[in-house]
């Protein structure tokens, strides 16, 4: 029981990202055309590609059945913004940005608790030699998402750029490649 509660708390802290809030605040005076860390280029092939810190995704434009971008509240604690690309095949690609409700809390105490938890997760990630924030979070078997290809983005503007890129490529029939850097 204690182990489950501890894992739940750690998962909440992993998903909290005060650095992304600081980035958004620092860039809030930039125009809405700002694409975050994403750069897009033409591609002569009939494919849409995304290169991200968590991997690479490529799909033939003719295989895309539908795309969507939506926002939802998960378990009453996490705000998820998500782009989904359905290829009409066995796999669905999900690109998402997550933040906790606590990140926007007016309470300084709540923000400090989130920041402290974030520091602990950062240290554990450094010891393991990985950037935990870039990793997709799953809880097997509840969220194994068989047939899902998932990518987590730390900047909401990168998610918006991905949606715009795949939408433009699909509508025009011209290949595009988008690269998101850390």
Protein Blocks (a to p, Z undefined) as FASTA:
>chain_A
ZZmmmmmmmmmmmmpcfklmmmmmmmmmpcfkbghjaccdddfbfcdcdddfkbccdddf
klpmbdcdddddeehlaccddddddehiabdcdddddddfklmpcblklmmmmmmmmmmm
mmmmmmnopafklpccdddfklnogoiacdddfbfklmmmmmmmmmmmmmnopacddddd
ZZ
